[in-house]
Amino acid sequence: MEGIPNLIGLRLEEGLATLENNFKSLNVVIKEYTIPDDFYKKNLSSGTKRIVRQKRSSMNQLELVVFSFNETPEPLL
């Protein structure tokens, strides 16, 4: 599949919608990464999932690496 757009930085839902509309035969693998649970002692998985990396792993497969971001930073104090 040639012409796969750059999805880096997009929300996961937006990236998947783009692929569904234009590359239906493409097999998409999603790998989600998180920080350790005790980092800042709070649940950070509730953030917005964004695509941080995309890699063509075979002729008909695209791997998307996803990470959750806090879109509205909380005050430090």
All heavy atoms as an XYZ file, in Angstrom:
620
protein
N       0.842     -1.182      0.000
C       0.000      0.000      0.000
C       0.888      1.247      0.000
O       1.565      1.523      0.969
C      -0.867      0.036      1.243
C      -1.833     -1.077      1.401
S      -3.459     -0.383      1.281
C      -4.173     -1.539      0.189
N       0.846      1.940     -1.024
C       1.603      3.177     -1.116
C       0.712      4.344     -0.718
O      -0.496      4.283     -0.827
C       2.122      3.377     -2.546
C       3.124      2.340     -2.969
C       4.366      2.308     -2.112
O       4.864      3.384     -1.730
O       4.831      1.209     -1.799
N       1.325      5.406     -0.294
C       0.586      6.621     -0.007
C      -0.068      6.667      1.354
O      -0.979      7.458      1.565
N       0.372      5.841      2.304
C      -0.197      5.907      3.646
C       0.210      7.238      4.245
O       1.395      7.574      4.291
C       0.299      4.744      4.515
C      -0.198      3.416      3.936
C      -0.171      4.901      5.955
C       0.326      2.205      4.647
N      -0.763      8.026      4.728
C      -0.436      9.352      5.254
C       0.295      9.273      6.593
O       0.240      8.258      7.291
C      -1.809     10.002      5.420
C      -2.740      8.860      5.615
C      -2.176      7.736      4.787
N       0.967     10.348      6.936
C       1.623     10.463      8.221
C       0.553     10.708      9.279
O      -0.126     11.734      9.265
C       2.629     11.612      8.189
C       3.409     11.734      9.478
O       3.205     10.993     10.428
N       4.325     12.676      9.499
N       0.400      9.782     10.205
C      -0.632      9.868     11.237
C      -0.085     10.338     12.580
O      -0.840     10.485     13.537
C      -1.293      8.495     11.411
C      -1.891      7.880     10.150
C      -2.352      6.457     10.430
C      -3.028      8.729      9.621
N       1.200     10.576     12.656
C       1.834     10.937     13.921
C       1.264     12.247     14.450
O       1.169     13.240     13.740
C       3.363     11.018     13.760
C       3.893      9.634     13.411
C       4.027     11.553     15.028
C       5.337      9.577     13.061
N       0.880     12.222     15.730
C       0.312     13.390     16.382
C      -1.209     13.399     16.387
O      -1.819     14.117     17.168
N      -1.814     12.594     15.533
C      -3.278     12.542     15.489
C      -3.825     11.756     16.674
O      -3.164     10.870     17.210
C      -3.762     11.872     14.211
C      -3.545     12.597     12.895
C      -4.091     11.753     11.752
C      -4.219     13.953     12.913
N      -5.059     12.084     17.057
C      -5.740     11.249     18.035
C      -5.953      9.889     17.407
O      -6.129      9.776     16.185
C      -7.078     11.862     18.419
C      -6.919     13.138     19.193
C      -8.259     13.716     19.557
N      -8.032     14.983     20.226
C      -8.874     15.513     21.086
N     -10.013     14.910     21.351
N      -8.598     16.648     21.660
N      -5.944      8.856     18.225
C      -6.071      7.494     17.719
C      -7.335      7.334     16.879
O      -7.305      6.747     15.805
C      -6.059      6.493     18.877
C      -6.213      5.030     18.492
C      -5.105      4.582     17.544
C      -6.244      4.160     19.731
N      -8.448      7.885     17.345
C      -9.711      7.758     16.618
C      -9.632      8.388     15.230
O     -10.158      7.854     14.261
C     -10.868      8.415     17.384
C     -11.079      7.912     18.796
C     -10.144      8.550     19.812
O      -9.778      9.736     19.673
O      -9.755      7.838     20.751
N      -8.971      9.535     15.139
C      -8.823     10.222     13.850
C      -7.961      9.404     12.893
O      -8.277      9.273     11.706
C      -8.198     11.596     14.046
C      -9.049     12.566     14.836
C      -8.284     13.843     15.193
O      -7.146     14.032     14.711
O      -8.833     14.648     15.959
N      -6.868      8.870     13.401
C      -5.977      8.069     12.574
C      -6.653      6.805     12.072
O      -6.526      6.445     10.903
N      -7.390      6.134     12.963
C      -8.092      4.917     12.560
C      -9.193      5.214     11.546
O      -9.411      4.440     10.617
C      -8.671      4.204     13.781
C      -7.639      3.583     14.729
C      -8.336      2.991     15.954
C      -6.800      2.538     14.020
N      -9.872      6.349     11.706
C     -10.910      6.731     10.742
C     -10.298      6.992      9.371
O     -10.857      6.584      8.344
C     -11.656      7.963     11.240
N      -9.151      7.645      9.327
C      -8.461      7.898      8.060
C      -8.092      6.588      7.377
O      -8.299      6.422      6.166
C      -7.189      8.736      8.296
O      -7.567      9.990      8.858
C      -6.426      8.970      7.013
N      -7.565      5.652      8.154
C      -7.184      4.360      7.582
C      -8.410      3.577      7.128
O      -8.385      2.932      6.079
C      -6.377      3.548      8.594
C      -5.001      4.127      8.945
C      -4.365      3.335     10.071
C      -4.098      4.150      7.723
N      -9.484      3.619      7.896
C     -10.703      2.891      7.543
C     -11.311      3.433      6.253
O     -11.796      2.673      5.417
C     -11.725      2.993      8.684
C     -13.043      2.332      8.403
C     -12.959      0.816      8.278
O     -12.054      0.212      8.877
O     -13.813      0.245      7.566
N     -11.268      4.739      6.076
C     -11.855      5.361      4.883
C     -11.028      5.147      3.617
O     -11.577      5.109      2.525
C     -12.055      6.857      5.101
C     -13.118      7.144      6.130
O     -14.030      6.353      6.341
N     -12.997      8.278      6.795
N      -9.707      5.027      3.771
C      -8.838      4.990      2.593
C      -8.047      3.698      2.392
O      -7.559      3.450      1.294
C      -7.855      6.167      2.653
C      -8.576      7.484      2.714
O      -9.356      7.809      1.829
N      -8.343      8.248      3.766
N      -7.872      2.910      3.452
C      -7.031      1.705      3.380
C      -7.702      0.548      4.112
O      -7.163     -0.002      5.072
C      -5.649      1.982      3.994
C      -4.915      3.101      3.336
C      -4.953      4.380      3.865
C      -4.189      2.880      2.182
C      -4.281      5.418      3.256
C      -3.508      3.919      1.569
C      -3.557      5.195      2.106
N      -8.881      0.152      3.661
C      -9.665     -0.879      4.352
C      -8.973     -2.233      4.414
O      -9.170     -2.990      5.351
C     -11.034     -1.028      3.690
C     -11.897      0.183      3.890
C     -13.257     -0.001      3.298
C     -13.975      1.339      3.427
N     -15.375      1.249      3.455
N      -8.150     -2.548      3.447
C      -7.498     -3.863      3.422
C      -6.243     -3.912      4.296
O      -5.638     -4.967      4.459
C      -7.134     -4.255      1.993
O      -6.192     -3.346      1.472
N      -5.860     -2.790      4.876
C      -4.656     -2.714      5.702
C      -4.934     -3.287      7.094
O      -5.927     -2.946      7.732
C      -4.211     -1.255      5.812
C      -2.854     -0.973      6.412
C      -1.751     -1.574      5.552
C      -2.647      0.526      6.525
N      -4.067     -4.162      7.555
C      -4.162     -4.722      8.897
C      -3.421     -3.785      9.851
O      -2.218     -3.587      9.718
C      -3.556     -6.128      8.930
C      -3.655     -6.769     10.292
O      -4.511     -6.425     11.088
N      -2.764     -7.697     10.548
N      -4.133     -3.215     10.832
C      -3.550     -2.249     11.760
C      -3.320     -2.911     13.111
O      -4.226     -3.518     13.679
C      -4.472     -1.021     11.925
C      -3.878     -0.033     12.918
C      -4.701     -0.348     10.579
N      -2.091     -2.803     13.610
C      -1.732     -3.308     14.929
C      -1.467     -2.107     15.813
O      -0.675     -1.224     15.447
C      -0.474     -4.207     14.852
C      -0.039     -4.644     16.237
C      -0.729     -5.396     13.954
N      -2.127     -2.060     16.985
C      -1.965     -0.930     17.903
C      -1.186     -1.403     19.123
O      -1.568     -2.372     19.777
C      -3.333     -0.368     18.333
C      -4.084      0.135     17.111
C      -3.148      0.747     19.362
C      -5.524      0.512     17.389
N      -0.094     -0.700     19.410
C       0.697     -0.966     20.614
C       0.604      0.266     21.498
O       1.004      1.359     21.095
C       2.147     -1.261     20.263
C       2.309     -2.568     19.525
C       3.756     -2.941     19.389
C       3.874     -4.301     18.738
N       5.263     -4.725     18.624
N       0.061      0.079     22.686
C      -0.121      1.206     23.595
C       0.928      1.148     24.695
O       1.120      0.119     25.338
C      -1.519      1.161     24.215
C      -1.806      2.361     25.081
C      -3.241      2.422     25.551
O      -4.059      1.607     25.111
O      -3.532      3.300     26.373
N       1.610      2.257     24.890
C       2.627      2.354     25.914
C       2.155      3.274     27.018
O       1.436      4.245     26.768
C       3.951      2.868     25.328
C       4.635      1.813     24.507
C       4.385      1.695     23.153
C       5.508      0.925     25.108
C       4.998      0.698     22.401
C       6.132     -0.070     24.356
C       5.862     -0.166     23.009
O       6.467     -1.150     22.282
N       2.553      2.952     28.240
C       2.201      3.771     29.403
C       3.432      3.963     30.264
O       4.420      3.248     30.123
C       1.095      3.100     30.239
O       1.581      1.833     30.686
C      -0.177      2.920     29.449
N       3.339      4.905     31.177
C       4.401      5.088     32.152
C       4.085      4.201     33.353
O       2.944      3.758     33.514
C       4.545      6.575     32.558
C       3.231      7.107     33.122
C       5.002      7.414     31.396
C       3.320      8.520     33.624
N       5.050      3.932     34.211
C       4.781      3.077     35.376
C       3.628      3.623     36.228
O       3.434      4.830     36.337
C       6.098      3.110     36.151
C       7.124      3.470     35.137
C       6.431      4.344     34.128
N       2.873      2.712     36.835
C       1.689      3.085     37.612
C       1.979      4.048     38.746
O       1.151      4.886     39.084
C       1.015      1.839     38.194
C       0.363      1.008     37.107
O       0.085      1.560     36.021
O       0.130     -0.185     37.352
N       3.136      3.954     39.370
C       3.399      4.807     40.524
C       3.979      6.174     40.151
O       4.248      6.990     41.012
C       4.338      4.104     41.498
C       5.693      3.791     40.899
O       5.838      3.868     39.670
O       6.600      3.458     41.673
N       4.140      6.459     38.863
C       4.665      7.751     38.428
C       3.649      8.833     38.755
O       2.534      8.805     38.257
C       4.960      7.696     36.926
C       5.768      8.853     36.413
C       7.126      8.895     36.609
C       5.164      9.886     35.731
C       7.879      9.937     36.124
C       5.905     10.936     35.241
C       7.272     10.970     35.444
N       3.970      9.759     39.601
C       3.090     10.829     40.083
C       1.901     10.311     40.888
O       1.013     11.053     41.241
C       2.570     11.720     38.946
C       3.624     12.559     38.297
C       3.807     12.508     36.927
C       4.441     13.396     39.034
C       4.781     13.283     36.312
C       5.415     14.157     38.440
C       5.581     14.103     37.078
O       6.543     14.862     36.473
N       1.848      9.002     41.143
C       0.817      8.392     41.991
C      -0.600      8.715     41.572
O      -1.475      8.974     42.370
C       1.015      8.805     43.454
C       2.370      8.505     44.008
C       2.555      7.040     44.218
C       3.886      6.791     44.902
N       4.416      5.518     44.711
N      -0.868      8.743     40.278
C      -2.234      8.955     39.799
C      -2.432      8.244     38.476
O      -1.483      7.866     37.805
C      -2.567     10.431     39.681
C      -1.667     11.225     38.757
C      -2.056     12.680     38.800
C      -1.016     13.511     38.091
N      -1.321     14.914     38.109
N      -3.683      8.076     38.102
C      -4.038      7.363     36.881
C      -3.906      8.299     35.687
O      -4.658      9.248     35.545
C      -5.468      6.837     36.995
C      -5.880      6.055     35.775
O      -5.068      5.724     34.921
N      -7.159      5.751     35.686
N      -2.942      8.021     34.815
C      -2.736      8.864     33.638
C      -3.313      8.245     32.374
O      -3.216      8.816     31.307
C      -1.239      9.138     33.438
C      -0.596      9.964     34.535
C       0.897     10.068     34.292
C      -1.216     11.331     34.646
N      -3.916      7.069     32.491
C      -4.443      6.400     31.301
C      -5.727      7.043     30.800
O      -6.250      6.664     29.775
C      -4.678      4.922     31.598
O      -5.652      4.793     32.607
N      -6.249      8.016     31.521
C      -7.503      8.653     31.129
C      -7.284      9.783     30.118
O      -8.236     10.446     29.740
C      -8.218      9.197     32.363
O      -7.404     10.161     32.994
N      -6.057     10.007     29.698
C      -5.766     11.085     28.762
C      -6.192     10.759     27.346
O      -6.816      9.739     27.064
N      -5.827     11.643     26.439
C      -6.136     11.473     25.025
C      -5.071     10.597     24.383
O      -3.883     10.879     24.480
C      -6.158     12.844     24.326
O      -7.119     13.665     24.978
C      -6.493     12.711     22.867
N      -5.506      9.533     23.711
C      -4.566      8.636     23.053
C      -4.170      9.231     21.709
O      -5.016      9.526     20.878
C      -5.192      7.254     22.863
C      -5.423      6.545     24.167
C      -6.016      5.197     23.964
C      -6.262      4.565     25.329
N      -6.895      3.264     25.218
N      -2.856      9.408     21.540
C      -2.319      9.960     20.300
C      -1.289      9.007     19.712
O      -0.591      8.302     20.426
C      -1.680     11.323     20.539
C      -2.696     12.392     20.889
C      -2.092     13.778     20.738
N      -3.068     14.792     21.000
C      -3.845     15.363     20.080
N      -3.726     14.999     18.826
N      -4.715     16.283     20.414
N      -1.195      9.027     18.392
C      -0.231      8.191     17.687
C       1.130      8.875     17.756
O       1.269     10.038     17.365
C      -0.664      7.988     16.220
C      -2.035      7.305     16.181
C       0.382      7.191     15.447
C      -2.699      7.306     14.826
N       2.124      8.161     18.285
C       3.464      8.736     18.412
C       4.462      8.113     17.436
O       5.550      8.646     17.239
C       3.998      8.630     19.858
C       3.158      9.467     20.796
C       4.052      7.201     20.331
N       4.069      6.983     16.837
C       4.961      6.340     15.867
C       4.132      5.444     14.952
O       3.155      4.844     15.380
C       5.993      5.493     16.605
C       6.976      4.816     15.703
C       8.031      4.094     16.528
N       8.956      3.422     15.647
C       9.319      2.159     15.762
N       8.854      1.435     16.737
N      10.158      1.627     14.923
N       4.520      5.368     13.716
C       3.900      4.424     12.798
C       4.997      3.720     12.025
O       6.008      4.316     11.676
C       2.894      5.097     11.868
C       3.484      5.983     10.790
C       2.411      6.664      9.968
O       1.461      7.208     10.507
N       2.577      6.636      8.658
N       4.781      2.427     11.806
C       5.813      1.620     11.154
C       5.142      0.574     10.280
O       4.225     -0.113     10.710
C       6.664      0.934     12.221
C       7.703      0.005     11.686
C       8.410     -0.669     12.847
C       9.230     -1.834     12.354
N       9.765     -2.624     13.463
N       5.585      0.472      9.076
C       5.096     -0.548      8.153
C       5.848     -1.830      8.462
O       7.041     -1.940      8.190
C       5.378     -0.087      6.730
C       4.753     -0.908      5.687
C       3.416     -0.264      5.336
N       2.810     -0.966      4.240
C       2.836     -0.560      2.991
N       3.429      0.561      2.678
N       2.243     -1.259      2.069
N       5.179     -2.816      9.066
C       5.877     -4.031      9.478
C       5.838     -5.129      8.421
O       6.644     -6.030      8.452
C       5.313     -4.550     10.800
O       3.927     -4.705     10.728
N       4.897     -5.071      7.505
C       4.860     -5.990      6.368
C       4.084     -5.315      5.246
O       3.614     -4.191      5.398
C       4.221     -7.328      6.755
O       2.836     -7.176      6.946
N       3.925     -6.013      4.155
C       3.276     -5.415      2.979
C       1.870     -4.914      3.276
O       1.458     -3.884      2.779
C       3.241     -6.449      1.846
C       2.752     -5.888      0.553
S       3.871     -4.586      0.023
C       3.185     -4.185     -1.532
N       1.131     -5.623      4.127
C      -0.268     -5.264      4.369
C      -0.527     -4.969      5.842
O      -1.647     -5.096      6.310
C      -1.174     -6.408      3.890
C      -2.552     -5.921      3.550
O      -2.738     -4.773      3.189
N      -3.516     -6.793      3.672
N       0.524     -4.606      6.600
C       0.357     -4.365      8.030
C       1.019     -3.064      8.446
O       2.142     -2.771      8.055
C       0.943     -5.531      8.831
C       0.691     -5.428     10.308
C       1.069     -6.718     11.019
O       0.980     -7.797     10.472
N       1.495     -6.596     12.249
N       0.312     -2.301      9.256
C       0.817     -1.037      9.783
C       0.749     -1.091     11.297
O      -0.289     -1.414     11.873
C      -0.020      0.132      9.266
C       0.406      1.527      9.719
C       1.751      1.897      9.096
C      -0.646      2.549      9.347
N       1.858     -0.801     11.949
C       1.924     -0.794     13.404
C       1.850      0.648     13.889
O       2.614      1.503     13.452
C       3.230     -1.429     13.869
C       3.425     -1.451     15.352
C       4.757     -2.077     15.714
O       4.927     -3.288     15.500
O       5.641     -1.317     16.185
N       0.910      0.925     14.796
C       0.769      2.249     15.389
C       1.139      2.169     16.863
O       0.613      1.327     17.599
C      -0.673      2.754     15.263
C      -1.229      2.915     13.859
C      -2.682      3.360     13.923
C      -0.405      3.892     13.050
N       2.047      3.030     17.294
C       2.402      3.122     18.702
C       1.636      4.307     19.278
O       1.683      5.411     18.730
C       3.924      3.296     18.894
C       4.264      3.489     20.353
C       4.661      2.105     18.311
N       0.930      4.052     20.378
C       0.017      5.035     20.961
C       0.422      5.310     22.405
O       0.854      4.409     23.129
C      -1.430      4.479     20.910
C      -2.398      5.418     21.588
C      -1.846      4.221     19.485
N       0.269      6.561     22.825
C       0.541      6.969     24.204
C      -0.563      7.919     24.637
O      -1.065      8.702     23.837
C       1.912      7.661     24.288
C       2.411      7.840     25.680
C       3.092      6.822     26.319
C       2.199      9.021     26.361
C       3.560      6.980     27.618
C       2.654      9.188     27.662
C       3.331      8.171     28.285
N      -0.958      7.845     25.901
C      -1.997      8.738     26.430
C      -1.370     10.034     26.934
O      -0.405     10.008     27.698
C      -2.757      8.060     27.570
O      -3.504      6.987     27.095
N      -1.947     11.149     26.510
C      -1.472     12.473     26.904
C      -2.559     13.193     27.685
O      -3.743     13.083     27.359
C      -1.102     13.312     25.679
C       0.138     12.837     24.980
C       0.053     11.907     23.965
C       1.378     13.313     25.348
C       1.190     11.454     23.303
C       2.526     12.881     24.698
C       2.425     11.950     23.681
N      -2.140     13.962     28.679
C      -3.058     14.799     29.422
C      -3.191     16.097     28.653
O      -2.271     16.910     28.610
C      -2.522     15.053     30.836
C      -3.490     15.806     31.700
O      -4.594     16.137     31.261
N      -3.095     16.083     32.917
N      -4.331     16.302     28.020
C      -4.531     17.483     27.168
C      -4.634     18.784     27.966
O      -4.304     19.838     27.476
C      -5.796     17.308     26.324
C      -5.729     16.159     25.348
C      -4.816     16.420     24.169
O      -4.822     17.534     23.633
O      -4.079     15.504     23.802
N      -5.130     18.693     29.187
C      -5.241     19.870     30.045
C      -4.336     19.665     31.248
O      -4.706     18.948     32.172
C      -6.703     20.079     30.517
O      -7.552     20.019     29.388
C      -6.858     21.397     31.226
N      -3.163     20.269     31.233
C      -2.228     20.057     32.347
C      -2.821     20.508     33.680
O      -3.510     21.521     33.758
C      -1.016     20.923     31.991
C      -1.164     21.216     30.538
C      -2.628     21.151     30.229
N      -2.569     19.702     34.711
C      -3.015     20.072     36.045
C      -1.936     20.915     36.693
O      -0.752     20.751     36.423
C      -3.271     18.801     36.854
C      -4.417     17.992     36.292
C      -4.688     16.752     37.118
O      -4.208     16.687     38.270
O      -5.370     15.868     36.610
N      -2.327     21.821     37.590
C      -1.342     22.676     38.258
C      -0.362     21.820     39.098
O      -0.762     20.807     39.651
C      -2.168     23.590     39.148
C      -3.563     23.115     39.087
C      -3.681     22.104     38.010
N       0.867     22.258     39.148
C       1.877     21.521     39.909
C       1.681     21.675     41.409
O       2.082     20.814     42.176
C       3.278     21.996     39.510
C       3.662     21.707     38.062
C       5.011     22.333     37.751
C       3.704     20.214     37.817
N       1.127     22.768     41.844
C       0.929     22.996     43.281
C      -0.509     22.955     43.669
O      -1.407     23.219     43.046
C       1.543     24.337     43.695
C       3.046     24.450     43.438
C       3.506     25.866     43.758
C       3.812     23.453     44.271
